[in-house]
Amino acid sequence: MASRVHLTSKAGVFQEMEARQHRMTADEPESNHGTDKGPAPYELLLASLAACTSATLRMYADRKGWELGTITADLVFKRDAEGNERIERNVSFSEKLSEEQMDRIRDIVEKTPVTKTLKRGTSISTRFV
């Protein structure tokens, strides 16, 4: 599997990106020298984790024939004074699940692809061309 994003930045911290045929933007809030024309990079990171979480849980539940109803995910990135970082992820379903189903959901949520990538860390290599 390979994923690719192309970015163009002409000035400031406003960014324009393409992923396949999809166009996206990123920016910083005005309080952080941006123009607030798009989500900040950490917000995009959280959005990726939220989307992967929901999609994976939905696919799993569909295979099991479980009805989740509406999935809601609220994520927050936090960094403390010592520089320790963490993500808090709160997930809920509009349908009531049994305790057995919830136990399985708790296992699956820790195995979503983006969760695993973030938890294990990922090597980044950079070339200037």
C-alpha positions as a Markdown table, in Angstrom:
| # | Residue | x | y | z |
|---|---|---|---|---|
| 1 | Met | 0.0 | 0.0 | 0.0 |
| 2 | Ala | 1.2 | 3.5 | -0.8 |
| 3 | Ser | -0.5 | 6.8 | -0.2 |
| 4 | Arg | 0.7 | 10.1 | -1.7 |
| 5 | Val | -0.1 | 13.8 | -1.2 |
| 6 | His | 1.2 | 16.7 | -3.3 |
| 7 | Leu | 1.5 | 20.1 | -1.6 |
| 8 | Thr | 2.0 | 23.6 | -3.0 |
| 9 | Ser | 2.8 | 26.6 | -0.8 |
| 10 | Lys | 3.1 | 30.0 | -2.4 |
| 11 | Ala | 3.3 | 32.2 | 0.7 |
| 12 | Gly | 2.6 | 32.2 | 4.4 |
| 13 | Val | 1.4 | 29.1 | 6.2 |
| 14 | Phe | -1.6 | 28.4 | 4.0 |
| 15 | Gln | -1.2 | 25.1 | 2.2 |
| 16 | Glu | -2.9 | 23.6 | -0.8 |
| 17 | Met | -2.8 | 19.8 | -1.1 |
| 18 | Glu | -3.9 | 17.1 | -3.5 |
| 19 | Ala | -4.6 | 13.4 | -2.7 |
| 20 | Arg | -5.5 | 11.6 | -5.9 |
| 21 | Gln | -8.4 | 13.8 | -7.3 |
| 22 | His | -9.2 | 15.4 | -4.0 |
| 23 | Arg | -8.1 | 19.0 | -3.1 |
| 24 | Met | -7.6 | 20.0 | 0.5 |
| 25 | Thr | -6.2 | 23.0 | 2.4 |
| 26 | Ala | -4.4 | 23.5 | 5.7 |
| 27 | Asp | -3.6 | 26.7 | 7.6 |
| 28 | Glu | -3.1 | 27.9 | 11.1 |
| 29 | Pro | -5.4 | 30.1 | 13.1 |
| 30 | Glu | -4.8 | 33.8 | 13.0 |
| 31 | Ser | -3.4 | 33.4 | 16.6 |
| 32 | Asn | -0.6 | 31.3 | 15.1 |
| 33 | His | 0.3 | 33.5 | 12.2 |
| 34 | Gly | -2.2 | 31.9 | 9.8 |
| 35 | Thr | -5.2 | 33.1 | 7.9 |
| 36 | Asp | -7.5 | 30.3 | 9.3 |
| 37 | Lys | -8.6 | 29.2 | 5.8 |
| 38 | Gly | -8.3 | 25.5 | 6.6 |
| 39 | Pro | -7.7 | 23.1 | 9.5 |
| 40 | Ala | -4.3 | 23.1 | 11.1 |
| 41 | Pro | -1.9 | 20.2 | 10.6 |
| 42 | Tyr | -2.6 | 18.6 | 13.9 |
| 43 | Glu | -6.4 | 18.9 | 13.2 |
| 44 | Leu | -5.7 | 17.0 | 9.9 |
| 45 | Leu | -3.8 | 14.4 | 11.8 |
| 46 | Leu | -6.8 | 14.0 | 14.2 |
| 47 | Ala | -9.2 | 13.9 | 11.3 |
| 48 | Ser | -7.2 | 11.1 | 9.7 |
| 49 | Leu | -7.3 | 9.1 | 12.9 |
| 50 | Ala | -11.0 | 9.8 | 13.4 |
| 51 | Ala | -11.9 | 8.8 | 9.8 |
| 52 | Cys | -9.8 | 5.6 | 10.0 |
| 53 | Thr | -11.4 | 4.7 | 13.4 |
| 54 | Ser | -14.9 | 5.1 | 12.2 |
| 55 | Ala | -14.4 | 3.4 | 8.8 |
| 56 | Thr | -12.6 | 0.4 | 10.4 |
| 57 | Leu | -15.3 | 0.0 | 13.1 |
| 58 | Arg | -18.1 | 0.3 | 10.5 |
| 59 | Met | -16.5 | -2.3 | 8.3 |
| 60 | Tyr | -16.0 | -4.7 | 11.2 |
| 61 | Ala | -19.6 | -4.2 | 12.5 |
| 62 | Asp | -21.0 | -4.7 | 9.0 |
| 63 | Arg | -19.1 | -8.0 | 8.6 |
| 64 | Lys | -20.6 | -9.1 | 12.0 |
| 65 | Gly | -24.1 | -7.9 | 11.2 |
| 66 | Trp | -24.0 | -5.4 | 14.1 |
| 67 | Glu | -25.9 | -2.1 | 13.9 |
| 68 | Leu | -23.8 | 0.8 | 15.2 |
| 69 | Gly | -26.1 | 3.6 | 14.1 |
| 70 | Thr | -24.3 | 6.9 | 13.9 |
| 71 | Ile | -20.7 | 6.8 | 15.0 |
| 72 | Thr | -19.4 | 9.9 | 16.7 |
| 73 | Ala | -15.7 | 10.5 | 17.4 |
| 74 | Asp | -14.2 | 13.4 | 19.3 |
| 75 | Leu | -10.4 | 13.6 | 19.3 |
| 76 | Val | -8.1 | 16.0 | 21.1 |
| 77 | Phe | -4.3 | 16.4 | 20.8 |
| 78 | Lys | -2.6 | 17.4 | 24.0 |
| 79 | Arg | 1.0 | 18.3 | 24.9 |
| 80 | Asp | 2.0 | 19.0 | 28.5 |
| 81 | Ala | 4.7 | 21.3 | 29.9 |
| 82 | Glu | 7.3 | 18.5 | 29.7 |
| 83 | Gly | 6.5 | 17.9 | 26.0 |
| 84 | Asn | 4.7 | 14.7 | 26.5 |
| 85 | Glu | 2.1 | 14.2 | 23.8 |
| 86 | Arg | -1.1 | 12.2 | 23.7 |
| 87 | Ile | -4.3 | 11.9 | 21.8 |
| 88 | Glu | -7.6 | 11.5 | 23.6 |
| 89 | Arg | -10.2 | 9.7 | 21.4 |
| 90 | Asn | -13.9 | 9.4 | 22.5 |
| 91 | Val | -16.1 | 7.2 | 20.4 |
| 92 | Ser | -19.8 | 6.6 | 20.7 |
| 93 | Phe | -22.6 | 4.9 | 18.8 |
| 94 | Ser | -26.3 | 5.8 | 18.6 |
| 95 | Glu | -27.2 | 2.1 | 18.9 |
| 96 | Lys | -26.8 | 0.2 | 22.1 |
| 97 | Leu | -24.2 | -2.6 | 22.0 |
| 98 | Ser | -23.9 | -5.6 | 24.3 |
| 99 | Glu | -20.9 | -5.8 | 26.6 |
| 100 | Glu | -19.5 | -8.6 | 24.5 |
| 101 | Gln | -19.7 | -6.4 | 21.4 |
| 102 | Met | -18.1 | -3.5 | 23.2 |
| 103 | Asp | -15.3 | -5.7 | 24.3 |
| 104 | Arg | -14.6 | -6.6 | 20.7 |
| 105 | Ile | -15.0 | -3.0 | 19.6 |
| 106 | Arg | -12.4 | -2.0 | 22.2 |
| 107 | Asp | -9.9 | -4.5 | 20.7 |
| 108 | Ile | -10.6 | -3.5 | 17.1 |
| 109 | Val | -10.2 | 0.3 | 17.8 |
| 110 | Glu | -6.6 | -0.3 | 18.9 |
| 111 | Lys | -5.9 | -2.2 | 15.6 |
| 112 | Thr | -7.1 | 0.4 | 13.1 |
| 113 | Pro | -4.3 | 1.1 | 10.6 |
| 114 | Val | -3.8 | 4.8 | 11.5 |
| 115 | Thr | -3.9 | 3.9 | 15.3 |
| 116 | Lys | -1.2 | 1.3 | 14.7 |
| 117 | Thr | 1.0 | 3.7 | 12.6 |
| 118 | Leu | 0.8 | 6.4 | 15.2 |
| 119 | Lys | 1.5 | 4.1 | 18.2 |
| 120 | Arg | 4.5 | 2.4 | 16.7 |
| 121 | Gly | 6.0 | 5.6 | 15.2 |
| 122 | Thr | 6.9 | 5.9 | 11.5 |
| 123 | Ser | 10.3 | 6.5 | 9.9 |
| 124 | Ile | 10.4 | 9.7 | 7.9 |
| 125 | Ser | 13.1 | 10.2 | 5.3 |
| 126 | Thr | 13.5 | 13.6 | 3.6 |
| 127 | Arg | 15.3 | 14.6 | 0.4 |
| 128 | Phe | 15.6 | 18.0 | -1.1 |
| 129 | Val | 15.4 | 17.9 | -4.9 |
